[in-house]
């Protein structure tokens, strides 16, 4: 194969430290963390009143043509739904939506034994025979 050229094989003689020091002394960089807060905003150019009026009318027409923004529509819809829900839950009486009872709190978590017997019918006895009652203990 082809041999590598000599410059690829022989290391260079550049001294990096000397290169850095050759620029004289190393200076600390002084970053200035200045915000543009105290600067006045650029002055608006005075517009010819007729042109200004025309631009405003175009902008108003554009706004009217587009209608309310999606965000505004969404906020309006949420507000209406909230109001409707509040009215429904309070049956028209404002502030009476604090009427929960202990029964309501765990509705859906407790097993209604009567309902279970109605649904299972006579299957509980069959299950007891098949599984020695170990799986269906909670159903009786």
C-alpha positions in Angstrom: 0.0 0.0 0.0 0.9 3.6 -0.1 3.0 4.9 2.8 2.0 8.0 4.8 3.8 11.2 4.1 6.4 12.4 6.5 4.3 15.4 7.8 1.7 12.9 9.0 4.2 10.9 11.0 6.4 13.6 12.6 4.8 15.5 15.4 4.9 19.3 15.1 7.0 21.6 17.2 4.3 24.2 18.0 4.2 25.2 21.7 0.6 26.1 22.5 1.5 27.8 25.7 4.0 30.0 23.9 1.3 30.9 21.4 -1.0 32.0 24.1 1.6 34.0 26.0 2.9 35.7 22.8 -0.1 38.0 22.9 1.4 39.7 25.9 -0.2 39.2 29.3 -3.4 37.3 29.7 -6.1 39.8 30.5 -9.3 39.0 32.5 -12.3 39.6 30.3 -14.7 42.1 31.7 -18.2 41.2 30.7 -20.6 44.0 31.2 -24.0 42.7 32.4 -26.0 45.8 31.6 -29.6 45.6 30.7 -31.2 48.1 28.4 -33.9 48.9 31.0 -32.9 52.5 31.5 -32.9 53.3 27.8 -35.9 55.0 26.4 -37.8 53.0 23.8 -37.2 54.2 20.2 -39.5 57.2 19.5 -42.4 56.3 17.3 -42.3 58.2 14.1 -45.1 60.7 13.8 -47.5 59.3 11.1 -49.6 61.5 8.9 -53.0 61.6 10.5 -54.8 60.5 7.3 -52.5 57.5 6.8 -52.8 56.7 10.6 -56.6 56.7 10.3 -56.5 54.5 7.2 -54.2 52.0 8.9 -56.4 51.9 12.0 -59.5 51.3 9.9 -57.8 48.4 8.0 -56.7 46.9 11.3 -60.2 47.2 12.7 -61.7 45.7 9.6 -59.2 42.8 9.8 -60.1 42.2 13.5 -63.8 42.2 12.8 -63.4 39.8 9.9 -61.4 37.3 12.0 -63.8 37.3 14.9 -62.8 36.4 18.4 -59.6 34.5 18.8 -59.7 30.8 19.6 -58.4 31.5 23.1 -61.2 34.0 23.8 -63.7 31.5 22.4 -62.4 28.8 24.6 -62.4 31.0 27.7 -66.0 32.0 27.0 -67.1 28.4 26.5 -65.4 27.3 29.8 -67.1 30.2 31.7 -70.5 29.2 30.3 -70.0 25.6 31.1 -68.9 26.5 34.7 -71.9 28.7 35.2 -74.3 26.0 33.8 -72.8 23.4 36.1 -73.0 25.7 39.1 -76.7 26.4 38.4 -77.5 22.7 37.9 -75.7 21.5 41.0 -77.3 24.2 43.2 -80.8 23.8 41.6 -80.9 27.5 41.0 -79.9 28.4 44.6 -76.5 30.0 44.6 -74.0 28.7 47.1 -75.9 25.5 48.0 -73.5 23.1 46.3 -72.1 21.8 49.6 -74.6 19.1 50.1 -72.6 15.8 50.0 -73.3 13.0 52.4 -71.1 10.2 53.6 -73.2 7.8 51.4 -72.2 9.8 48.3 -68.5 9.8 49.1 -68.0 6.1 48.8 -70.7 5.4 46.2 -69.3 3.0 43.6 -66.6 1.7 46.0 -68.7 -0.4 48.4 -70.1 -3.7 47.2 -73.9 -3.7 47.3 -74.6 -7.2 48.5 -78.3 -7.2 47.5 -77.4 -6.1 44.0 -74.7 -8.7 43.8 -77.1 -11.5 44.9 -79.6 -10.3 42.3 -77.0 -10.3 39.5 -75.3 -13.6 40.5 -78.5 -15.4 41.0 -77.8 -19.0 42.1 -74.3 -18.9 40.8 -72.8 -18.3 44.2 -73.6 -21.8 45.3 -72.1 -23.3 42.1 -69.0 -21.2 42.6 -68.7 -22.4 46.2 -68.9 -26.0 45.1 -66.3 -25.5 42.4 -63.9 -23.3 44.4 -64.6 -24.5 48.0 -65.9 -21.0 48.8 -62.5 -19.5 49.0 -63.0 -17.1 46.0 -66.6 -16.2 46.7 -66.4 -15.6 50.5 -67.0 -11.9 49.9 -70.1 -12.4 47.9 -72.3 -14.0 50.6 
